[in-house]
């Protein structure tokens, strides 16, 4: 069978992989839950777990890793699915490995005596349709160590936590201590293979490894020196890999993920585009890439003291609409809660990555409209998204296509049906679509003209859901201060564009779209827009602080227009040509399109929301 090797970094997990290989099974990849710090876990090793990627290099197989964040919550022998339990981290880990390598059939683990561990591995495998293989189950512990020594498995002790073990044992080869362990077993009932948590190990060499690990610099850290309760671990500061055939030594450098660009202030968060390429990830197929992107988003949200439920809007661009169902299948595993965010999804065939997304999130209250029933009101959701999400005095509508509500088929009068659908969704929340704050019109081959009252921003894409000719994304606001509108056409020897600028002078609120007909100098364009934004921003009357100290009056309010950018969207055959200066630092999304456009939005949520509340009559 083709299997995933569940590695802890220790001796048993790798010895189990060796046993499985000798039985004729095929190792496809390794998988590991790593811990950045020493932690209490009923289920997993936590010492030296970050070494598993290096072990995988020595095995010459790919690895899938995930940080261990859950705790041992369900402590009964029989496991029941429990949110935030460490077993759910294992489920997510194996799920990702299965997405990356759909051919896998089994998971090999190094369980020896622990019913607790075995049952949980089997539980996860059962949920994912995989076989659990435990080659070492009920192995005699002394025989296990002897066999490892005879076959050339070399592992050192990296953690001690039992009577009879001392600081001097950290870093020693475990198979050189068989007689000593046998004595401890007779005295104290010591588990010779460490099955009771007496010690943990790190594998350095084995007959199935093409390279071996050399520990160049280590540090012994002992936090409990009592003879009855010693506790310590071996910190690995530096190591290298040695090719066992050629003898060449190489330093090992762990690959770090690139960060997600985002803006967070006043409880609101906006990200730029998130893609596997942008994160520095290599993905094997579409579903694996979607999983990796959404996993990175989930981890990022947690780093911002938020979670996926705080997201109210998702813009998703996929390379092929043929993968729309596959996208929804993976997407729904992450957004599998009531009232998911609203969403726009388009095909962008020219983009290099298979999928990219950007999101908007809030720590405030949300009111969602999520109707999945077919009715005469508006089209039912055809994916795991809400038709709209309301936050205070703003309403964010999911992308709407001209589906007839009762039949869920495309109407011939595309524009009229799409606007009727938007109006129906907005009306239930007591909003009017006739003068939206933002209106993006996505089209494929023929540009469908939307009335100018909607202030439409046109973007050409390759395909839309259901092969629709149009999709409209609307964001509505109530009780805004007076908004001025300025439209002009600029024609110079290096650029020609139409500018549509709508803004307030009293508060920071601006939507600015540029429909570019011709451009020769992208950097110059970005610098010009930055200068114009700076001039406008200086003239705005009221600005909130963006830090806690500024809001409390402890620090002087010193801000620049970049501090208030919600999002930047860039469109064009090669949109990354705009990636200069302040655009490169902002939460920007780059969309490949035959049309060329540039959109920037600035907003001071604190001032705007306060103004809206005062003028709402509440």
C-alpha positions as CSV (number, residue, x, y, z in Angstrom):
1,X,0.0,0.0,0.0
2,X,1.1,3.6,-0.6
3,X,1.4,5.2,2.8
4,X,2.1,8.4,4.8
5,X,4.8,8.0,7.4
6,X,3.6,9.7,10.6
7,X,6.9,10.9,12.0
8,X,7.6,12.4,15.4
9,X,11.3,12.7,14.9
10,X,11.9,9.8,17.3
11,X,13.1,6.2,16.9
12,X,9.8,4.3,16.9
13,X,8.1,6.3,14.2
14,X,11.0,5.8,11.7
15,X,11.5,2.2,12.7
16,X,7.8,1.6,11.9
17,X,8.4,3.1,8.5
18,X,11.3,0.8,7.9
19,X,9.2,-2.2,8.9
20,X,6.4,-1.1,6.6
21,X,8.9,-0.8,3.7
22,X,10.2,-4.3,4.5
23,X,6.6,-5.5,4.2
24,X,6.4,-4.3,0.7
25,X,4.5,-1.0,1.3
26,X,5.6,2.2,-0.4
27,X,6.4,5.5,1.4
28,X,4.9,8.5,-0.4
29,X,5.5,11.2,2.1
30,X,6.1,11.9,5.8
31,X,3.8,14.0,8.0
32,X,4.6,15.7,11.3
33,X,3.0,17.8,13.9
34,X,5.7,20.1,15.3
35,X,5.9,22.1,18.5
36,X,7.9,25.3,18.8
37,X,8.2,24.8,22.5
38,X,8.1,22.0,25.0
39,X,4.5,21.1,25.6
40,X,2.4,18.7,27.5
41,X,0.7,16.2,25.1
42,X,-1.0,12.9,25.8
43,X,-0.6,12.0,22.1
44,X,2.5,13.4,20.5
45,X,6.2,13.9,21.0
46,X,7.1,17.6,21.4
47,X,10.9,17.5,21.7
48,X,12.9,18.1,18.5
49,X,9.8,17.7,16.3
50,X,11.0,20.6,14.0
51,X,13.8,18.2,12.8
52,X,11.3,16.1,10.8
53,X,11.7,18.1,7.5
54,X,15.5,17.4,7.7
55,X,14.8,13.7,8.4
56,X,12.6,13.7,5.3
57,X,15.4,15.2,3.2
58,X,17.6,12.3,4.5
59,X,14.8,9.8,3.3
60,X,14.5,11.7,0.0
61,X,10.7,12.0,0.3
62,X,8.5,15.1,0.6
63,X,7.0,16.1,4.0
64,X,3.8,17.7,5.2
65,X,4.0,19.6,8.5
66,X,1.6,21.4,10.7
67,X,2.0,23.2,14.0
68,X,0.5,21.5,17.1
69,X,-1.9,24.0,18.6
70,X,-4.6,21.9,20.1
71,X,-4.6,20.4,23.7
72,X,-5.5,17.1,25.1
73,X,-9.2,17.9,25.8
74,X,-10.9,14.6,25.2
75,X,-9.0,12.4,27.6
76,X,-11.2,9.3,27.7
77,X,-9.8,6.2,26.0
78,X,-12.5,6.3,23.3
79,X,-12.1,9.5,21.3
80,X,-15.1,11.7,20.3
81,X,-14.6,14.5,17.8
82,X,-13.7,17.5,20.0
83,X,-13.0,21.0,18.7
84,X,-9.5,22.3,19.5
85,X,-8.3,18.9,20.6
86,X,-4.8,18.0,19.5
87,X,-6.3,15.0,17.5
88,X,-8.0,17.5,15.2
89,X,-4.6,18.9,14.4
90,X,-3.6,15.4,13.4
91,X,-6.8,15.2,11.2
92,X,-5.9,18.5,9.5
93,X,-2.4,17.3,8.9
94,X,-3.3,14.0,7.3
95,X,-6.1,15.7,5.3
96,X,-3.5,18.1,3.8
97,X,-1.2,15.1,3.0
98,X,-4.1,13.4,1.3
99,X,-4.9,16.5,-0.8
100,X,-1.3,16.7,-1.8
101,X,-0.9,13.0,-2.5
102,X,-4.4,11.7,-3.4
103,X,-2.9,8.2,-4.1
104,X,-2.1,7.5,-0.5
105,X,-4.0,4.5,1.1
106,X,-2.6,4.2,4.6
107,X,-0.9,5.9,7.5
108,X,2.0,4.2,9.3
109,X,2.6,5.1,12.9
110,X,5.0,4.0,15.6
111,X,2.5,3.1,18.4
112,X,3.9,0.3,20.6
113,X,1.8,0.0,23.8
114,X,-0.5,3.1,24.0
115,X,-4.1,2.2,23.3
116,X,-4.8,6.0,23.7
117,X,-2.6,6.8,20.7
118,X,-3.6,3.9,18.6
119,X,-7.3,4.6,18.9
120,X,-6.8,8.2,17.9
121,X,-4.7,7.4,14.9
122,X,-7.4,4.9,13.8
123,X,-10.1,7.4,14.4
124,X,-8.5,10.0,12.1
125,X,-7.7,7.3,9.4
126,X,-11.3,6.1,9.5
127,X,-12.6,9.6,8.9
128,X,-10.3,10.0,5.9
129,X,-10.9,6.6,4.4
130,X,-7.3,5.4,5.1
131,X,-5.9,2.2,6.6
132,X,-3.9,2.5,9.9
133,X,-0.7,0.4,9.9
134,X,1.1,-0.1,13.2
135,X,4.0,-2.5,12.6
136,X,5.3,-2.1,16.2
137,X,2.1,-2.7,18.0
138,X,2.7,-4.8,21.2
139,X,6.4,-5.3,20.4
140,X,8.5,-6.3,23.3
141,X,10.3,-3.1,24.3
142,X,13.7,-4.6,24.9
143,X,13.6,-6.6,21.6
144,X,12.6,-3.4,19.9
145,X,15.8,-1.6,21.1
146,X,18.0,-4.6,20.4
147,X,16.6,-4.9,16.8
148,X,17.1,-1.2,16.2
149,X,20.7,-1.5,17.3
150,X,21.4,-4.6,15.1
151,X,19.9,-2.9,12.0
152,X,21.8,0.4,12.5
153,X,19.1,2.8,13.7
154,X,20.8,5.5,15.7
155,X,18.8,7.8,17.9
156,X,19.8,10.1,20.7
157,X,17.8,11.1,23.8
158,X,16.4,14.6,23.5
159,X,14.1,14.7,26.5
160,X,14.1,13.1,30.0
161,X,11.2,12.9,32.4
162,X,11.6,9.8,34.7
163,X,13.4,8.6,37.8
164,X,16.9,7.3,36.9
165,X,17.5,9.6,34.0
166,X,19.9,12.5,34.4
167,X,21.3,15.4,32.5
168,X,24.2,13.3,31.3
169,X,21.8,11.0,29.4
170,X,20.7,13.9,27.1
171,X,22.4,13.4,23.7
172,X,23.4,9.8,24.4
173,X,22.5,7.1,21.9
174,X,19.5,5.2,23.2
175,X,20.6,1.8,22.1
176,X,23.8,2.1,24.1
177,X,21.6,2.3,27.3
178,X,19.7,-1.0,26.9
179,X,21.3,-2.6,29.9
180,X,20.8,0.5,32.0
181,X,17.2,0.8,31.0
182,X,16.7,-2.9,31.9
183,X,17.9,-2.1,35.4
184,X,15.6,0.8,35.7
185,X,12.7,-1.4,34.6
186,X,13.4,-3.9,37.4
187,X,13.7,-1.1,40.0
188,X,10.9,1.3,39.0
189,X,8.9,-0.4,36.2
190,X,10.6,1.9,33.7
191,X,9.3,1.5,30.1
192,X,12.5,0.6,28.2
193,X,11.2,2.1,24.9
194,X,9.9,5.2,26.6
195,X,6.3,4.3,26.2
196,X,5.3,5.9,29.5
197,X,6.9,9.3,28.5
198,X,10.1,8.5,30.3
199,X,12.2,10.0,27.4
200,X,11.9,11.1,23.8
201,X,14.5,10.6,21.1
202,X,15.7,12.1,17.8
203,X,16.7,9.7,15.0
204,X,20.0,10.6,13.4
205,X,20.7,7.6,11.1
206,X,19.1,4.5,9.8
207,X,19.5,2.0,6.9
208,X,16.5,3.6,5.1
209,X,18.1,7.1,5.1
210,X,20.3,8.3,2.3
211,X,21.9,11.0,4.5
212,X,22.6,11.1,8.2
213,X,22.2,14.0,10.7
214,X,25.1,15.4,12.6
215,X,24.4,17.6,15.6
216,X,27.0,20.4,15.5
217,X,25.8,22.5,18.4
218,X,23.4,21.5,21.2
219,X,22.5,22.8,24.6
220,X,21.2,20.8,27.6
221,X,18.3,22.6,29.4
222,X,17.3,21.0,32.7
223,X,14.3,22.5,34.5
224,X,13.8,19.8,37.1
225,X,16.9,18.4,38.8
226,X,15.2,16.3,41.5
227,X,16.2,12.6,41.6
228,X,12.5,11.8,41.8
229,X,11.3,14.1,39.0
230,X,14.1,15.0,36.7
231,X,13.1,17.0,33.6
232,X,15.2,18.4,30.7
233,X,15.6,18.5,27.0
234,X,18.3,18.9,24.4
235,X,18.1,22.1,22.4
236,X,19.5,21.7,18.9
237,X,21.1,24.9,17.8
238,X,22.9,23.8,14.6
239,X,23.1,20.6,12.6
240,X,24.2,19.4,9.2
241,X,23.5,16.5,6.8
242,X,26.1,14.1,5.5
243,X,25.6,12.1,2.3
244,X,26.3,8.5,3.2
245,X,27.5,7.6,-0.3
246,X,29.6,10.6,-1.2
247,X,30.5,11.8,2.3
248,X,29.6,15.4,1.4
249,X,28.4,17.6,4.3
250,X,25.7,20.2,3.8
251,X,24.1,22.7,6.1
252,X,20.3,22.4,6.4
253,X,18.2,25.5,6.0
254,X,14.5,25.3,6.8
255,X,12.2,26.9,4.2
256,X,10.2,29.8,5.7
257,X,6.8,30.9,4.3
258,X,6.4,34.4,3.0
259,X,4.1,36.6,5.0
260,X,0.6,37.7,4.0
261,X,0.2,41.4,3.4
262,X,-2.7,42.9,5.3
263,X,-4.0,46.1,7.0
264,X,-5.6,45.9,10.4
265,X,-7.0,48.8,12.3
266,X,-10.0,49.6,14.5
267,X,-11.1,45.9,14.5
268,X,-11.1,45.7,10.7
269,X,-8.7,43.6,8.6
270,X,-8.0,43.5,4.8
271,X,-5.6,41.2,3.1
272,X,-3.9,41.5,-0.3
273,X,-3.9,38.5,-2.6
274,X,-3.0,35.1,-1.0
275,X,-1.6,32.5,-3.3
276,X,0.6,29.4,-3.1
277,X,3.2,31.2,-5.3
278,X,3.1,34.3,-3.1
279,X,3.6,32.2,0.0
280,X,6.5,30.2,-1.6
281,X,4.7,26.9,-1.6
282,X,4.8,24.2,-4.2
283,X,1.5,22.4,-4.6
284,X,0.8,19.2,-6.5
285,X,-2.8,19.7,-7.7
286,X,-5.7,22.1,-7.6
287,X,-7.3,20.9,-4.4
288,X,-4.0,20.8,-2.6
289,X,-3.3,24.4,-3.6
290,X,-6.7,25.5,-2.4
291,X,-6.1,23.7,0.9
292,X,-2.7,25.3,1.3
293,X,-4.0,28.8,0.6
294,X,-6.9,28.5,3.0
295,X,-4.7,26.9,5.6
296,X,-2.3,29.8,5.4
297,X,-5.3,32.2,5.7
298,X,-6.5,30.3,8.8
299,X,-3.1,30.5,10.5
300,X,-2.8,34.1,9.6
301,X,-6.2,35.0,11.1
302,X,-5.2,33.2,14.3
303,X,-2.0,35.3,14.4
304,X,-4.2,38.4,14.3
305,X,-6.4,37.2,17.2
306,X,-9.2,36.4,14.8
307,X,-10.5,33.3,13.0
308,X,-12.3,32.4,9.8
309,X,-15.7,33.3,11.2
310,X,-14.6,37.0,11.4
311,X,-14.3,37.1,7.6
312,X,-17.2,38.7,5.8
313,X,-16.0,38.9,2.2
314,X,-13.9,36.7,0.0
315,X,-12.7,37.5,-3.5
316,X,-11.6,34.3,-5.2
317,X,-10.0,33.9,-8.6
318,X,-9.4,30.4,-10.0
319,X,-7.5,29.5,-13.2
320,X,-10.2,27.2,-14.6
321,X,-13.9,27.3,-13.9
322,X,-13.9,23.5,-14.5
323,X,-12.5,23.4,-10.9
324,X,-15.3,25.4,-9.4
325,X,-16.9,22.3,-7.8
326,X,-13.5,21.2,-6.5
327,X,-12.9,24.7,-5.1
328,X,-16.2,24.6,-3.2
329,X,-15.5,21.2,-1.9
330,X,-12.3,22.3,-0.2
331,X,-13.6,25.8,0.6
332,X,-16.5,24.3,2.5
333,X,-14.2,22.3,4.8
334,X,-12.9,25.6,6.1
335,X,-16.0,27.7,6.0
336,X,-18.3,25.0,7.4
337,X,-20.1,27.2,9.9
338,X,-23.5,28.9,9.8
339,X,-23.6,32.2,7.9
340,X,-20.3,32.0,5.9
341,X,-18.9,35.1,4.3
342,X,-20.1,36.6,1.0
343,X,-18.0,35.8,-2.0
344,X,-17.1,36.6,-5.6
345,X,-15.5,33.9,-7.8
346,X,-14.2,34.3,-11.3
347,X,-12.0,32.4,-13.7
348,X,-8.8,34.1,-14.6
349,X,-7.1,31.7,-17.1
350,X,-4.0,33.9,-17.6
351,X,-2.9,33.8,-13.9
352,X,0.1,31.5,-13.1
353,X,-1.4,30.1,-9.8
354,X,-4.4,27.8,-9.8
355,X,-6.2,30.0,-7.1
356,X,-5.7,33.2,-5.3
357,X,-8.0,34.9,-2.7
358,X,-8.2,38.1,-0.7
359,X,-10.5,38.7,2.3
360,X,-12.1,41.3,4.4
361,X,-12.8,40.6,8.1
362,X,-14.2,42.4,11.2
363,X,-14.2,41.9,14.9
364,X,-17.6,43.5,15.0
365,X,-21.1,42.0,14.7
366,X,-22.3,40.6,11.4
367,X,-25.8,40.0,10.1
368,X,-25.8,37.5,7.3
369,X,-28.4,36.5,4.7
370,X,-27.8,32.9,3.8
371,X,-30.7,31.4,1.9
372,X,-30.2,28.0,0.3
373,X,-33.8,27.3,-0.6
374,X,-35.2,27.9,-4.1
375,X,-37.8,30.6,-4.0
376,X,-39.1,33.6,-6.0
377,X,-37.1,36.0,-3.8
378,X,-33.6,35.7,-5.2
379,X,-31.3,32.9,-6.3
380,X,-30.3,30.4,-3.7
381,X,-26.6,30.2,-2.8
382,X,-24.9,27.9,-5.3
383,X,-21.9,27.6,-3.1
384,X,-20.8,27.9,0.6
385,X,-21.4,31.6,0.9
386,X,-24.0,34.1,2.1
387,X,-25.9,36.3,-0.3
388,X,-25.0,39.3,1.9
389,X,-23.3,40.3,5.1
390,X,-24.3,43.5,7.0
391,X,-21.8,45.2,9.3
392,X,-23.2,48.3,11.0
393,X,-24.3,50.6,8.2
394,X,-22.7,48.7,5.3
395,X,-24.0,45.8,3.3
396,X,-21.7,43.5,1.2
397,X,-23.4,41.6,-1.5
398,X,-22.0,38.3,-2.9
399,X,-21.3,38.4,-6.6
400,X,-24.6,38.1,-8.5
401,X,-25.2,36.5,-11.9
402,X,-28.5,36.6,-13.9
403,X,-30.0,33.4,-12.5
404,X,-33.8,33.3,-12.4
405,X,-34.7,32.5,-8.8
406,X,-37.3,29.8,-9.4
407,X,-35.5,27.8,-12.1
408,X,-31.9,28.7,-11.2
409,X,-31.2,29.0,-14.9
410,X,-29.6,32.0,-16.7
411,X,-32.0,34.7,-17.9
412,X,-31.8,36.2,-21.4
413,X,-32.0,39.7,-20.0
414,X,-28.7,39.4,-18.2
415,X,-28.3,42.9,-16.8
416,X,-31.9,43.4,-15.7
417,X,-32.0,40.0,-13.9
418,X,-28.7,40.6,-12.2
419,X,-29.7,44.0,-10.9
420,X,-33.1,42.6,-9.8
421,X,-31.3,39.9,-7.8
422,X,-29.0,42.4,-6.2
423,X,-32.0,44.6,-5.3
424,X,-33.9,41.7,-3.7
425,X,-31.0,40.8,-1.5
426,X,-30.4,44.4,-0.5
427,X,-34.0,45.1,0.2
428,X,-34.3,42.4,2.9
429,X,-31.7,44.3,4.9
430,X,-33.3,47.7,4.0
431,X,-30.6,48.9,1.6
432,X,-31.0,50.5,-1.8
433,X,-28.7,49.5,-4.7
434,X,-29.3,52.5,-6.9
435,X,-26.2,54.4,-5.6
436,X,-23.7,51.8,-4.3
437,X,-20.5,52.7,-2.6
438,X,-18.6,50.2,-4.8
439,X,-19.8,48.4,-7.9
440,X,-17.5,46.0,-9.8
441,X,-18.9,44.6,-13.1
442,X,-17.1,41.5,-14.3
443,X,-17.7,40.5,-17.9
444,X,-16.2,37.9,-20.3
445,X,-16.4,38.7,-24.0
446,X,-18.8,41.6,-24.4
447,X,-18.9,44.6,-22.0
448,X,-22.4,45.0,-20.7
449,X,-23.1,48.6,-19.9
450,X,-24.5,49.3,-16.4
451,X,-26.2,52.7,-15.8
452,X,-23.8,55.4,-14.7
453,X,-25.8,55.9,-11.5
454,X,-24.2,52.7,-10.2
455,X,-20.6,54.1,-10.8
456,X,-19.6,50.8,-12.3
457,X,-15.9,49.6,-12.5
458,X,-15.5,47.2,-15.4
459,X,-13.2,44.2,-15.2
460,X,-12.8,41.6,-18.0
461,X,-12.2,38.0,-17.0
462,X,-12.1,34.7,-18.9
463,X,-15.2,32.9,-17.5
464,X,-17.8,33.4,-14.8
465,X,-19.9,30.8,-12.8
466,X,-22.5,29.0,-15.0
467,X,-20.9,30.7,-18.0
468,X,-22.7,33.8,-17.2
469,X,-21.9,36.9,-19.3
470,X,-21.9,39.2,-16.3
471,X,-21.3,39.2,-12.5
472,X,-21.8,42.2,-10.3
473,X,-20.1,42.8,-6.9
474,X,-21.7,45.5,-4.8
475,X,-20.9,47.1,-1.5
476,X,-23.5,49.5,-0.1
477,X,-23.4,52.2,2.6
478,X,-26.0,54.1,4.5
479,X,-25.8,57.6,6.1
480,X,-22.5,58.5,4.6
481,X,-21.3,62.2,4.7
482,X,-21.5,64.2,1.5
483,X,-19.6,62.4,-1.3
484,X,-18.1,64.4,-4.1
485,X,-17.6,62.8,-7.6
486,X,-14.9,63.8,-10.1
487,X,-14.5,62.2,-13.4
488,X,-11.9,63.2,-16.0
489,X,-10.0,61.8,-18.9
490,X,-6.2,62.2,-18.9
491,X,-4.2,61.9,-22.1
492,X,-0.5,62.3,-22.2
493,X,2.3,61.0,-24.3
494,X,3.0,58.0,-21.9
495,X,-0.5,57.3,-20.6
496,X,-4.2,57.6,-21.3
497,X,-6.9,56.9,-18.6
498,X,-10.3,57.8,-17.3
499,X,-10.4,58.7,-13.6
500,X,-13.5,58.2,-11.4
501,X,-12.9,59.6,-8.0
502,X,-15.5,59.7,-5.2
503,X,-14.6,61.0,-1.8
504,X,-15.4,62.9,1.3
505,X,-13.6,66.1,2.3
506,X,-14.5,65.9,6.0
507,X,-13.6,62.3,6.7
508,X,-11.3,59.7,5.2
509,X,-13.5,58.0,2.7
510,X,-12.4,57.5,-0.9
511,X,-13.0,55.2,-3.9
512,X,-10.8,55.9,-6.9
513,X,-10.9,53.9,-10.1
514,X,-8.7,54.3,-13.2
515,X,-9.7,52.8,-16.5
516,X,-6.4,52.7,-18.4
517,X,-6.5,52.7,-22.2
518,X,-2.7,53.0,-22.7
519,X,0.3,53.0,-20.4
520,X,4.1,53.0,-21.1
521,X,5.5,53.8,-17.6
522,X,3.8,51.8,-14.8
523,X,6.2,53.1,-12.1
524,X,5.5,56.7,-13.0
525,X,1.8,56.0,-12.9
526,X,2.0,54.5,-9.4
527,X,4.1,57.4,-8.2
528,X,1.6,59.9,-9.6
529,X,-1.3,58.3,-7.9
530,X,0.6,58.2,-4.7
531,X,1.3,61.9,-4.9
532,X,-2.3,62.7,-5.6
533,X,-3.5,60.5,-2.7
534,X,-1.1,62.3,-0.4
535,X,-2.4,65.7,-1.5
536,X,-6.0,64.7,-1.0
537,X,-5.3,63.1,2.4
538,X,-3.7,66.3,3.7
539,X,-6.9,68.2,2.9
540,X,-9.2,65.8,4.8
541,X,-10.5,67.6,7.9
542,X,-10.8,64.8,10.4
543,X,-8.6,61.7,10.9
544,X,-8.6,59.1,13.7
545,X,-5.5,57.7,15.2
546,X,-4.5,54.3,14.0
547,X,-2.8,53.1,17.2
548,X,-4.1,52.6,20.7
549,X,-1.9,55.3,22.1
550,X,-3.1,57.8,19.4
551,X,-6.7,57.0,20.1
552,X,-6.2,57.5,23.9
553,X,-4.4,60.8,23.3
554,X,-1.1,59.5,24.6
555,X,0.6,60.0,21.3
556,X,0.2,62.8,18.7
557,X,-1.8,61.7,15.7
558,X,0.7,61.4,12.9
559,X,-0.7,59.5,9.9
560,X,-0.3,59.2,6.2
561,X,-2.7,58.0,3.5
562,X,-1.1,54.5,3.5
563,X,-2.4,54.0,7.0
564,X,-6.0,54.0,5.8
565,X,-5.8,51.9,2.7
566,X,-8.4,49.1,2.8
567,X,-7.5,47.6,-0.5
568,X,-5.8,48.0,-3.9
569,X,-6.9,46.1,-6.9
570,X,-4.9,46.1,-10.1
571,X,-6.1,44.7,-13.5
572,X,-4.2,44.1,-16.7
573,X,-2.5,41.5,-19.0
574,X,0.5,41.8,-16.6
575,X,-0.8,43.4,-13.5
576,X,2.4,43.0,-11.5
577,X,3.9,45.8,-13.6
578,X,2.1,48.1,-11.1
579,X,3.9,46.5,-8.1
580,X,6.0,49.5,-7.1
581,X,6.4,51.9,-4.2
582,X,3.4,52.1,-1.9
583,X,1.4,49.5,-4.0
584,X,4.0,46.9,-3.1
585,X,3.5,47.6,0.6
586,X,-0.3,47.8,0.5
587,X,-2.9,44.9,0.7
588,X,-3.0,44.6,-3.1
589,X,-4.7,42.0,-5.4
590,X,-3.4,41.6,-8.9
591,X,-5.9,40.3,-11.5
592,X,-4.9,39.2,-15.0
593,X,-7.3,40.8,-17.4
594,X,-7.5,42.1,-21.0
595,X,-8.8,45.4,-19.5
596,X,-6.3,47.6,-17.6
597,X,-7.6,49.2,-14.4
598,X,-6.4,50.4,-11.0
599,X,-8.6,50.8,-7.9
600,X,-7.8,52.0,-4.4
601,X,-10.0,52.5,-1.4
602,X,-9.2,54.4,1.8
603,X,-11.5,54.6,4.8
604,X,-11.4,55.7,8.4
605,X,-13.8,53.2,10.0
606,X,-14.0,54.9,13.4
607,X,-15.0,58.3,12.0
608,X,-17.3,56.9,9.3
609,X,-19.1,54.6,11.6
610,X,-19.5,57.3,14.2
611,X,-20.9,59.7,11.6
612,X,-23.3,57.0,10.3
613,X,-24.6,56.3,13.8
614,X,-25.2,59.9,14.6
615,X,-27.0,60.4,11.3
616,X,-29.0,57.2,11.4
617,X,-31.5,58.6,14.0
618,X,-30.8,55.8,16.5
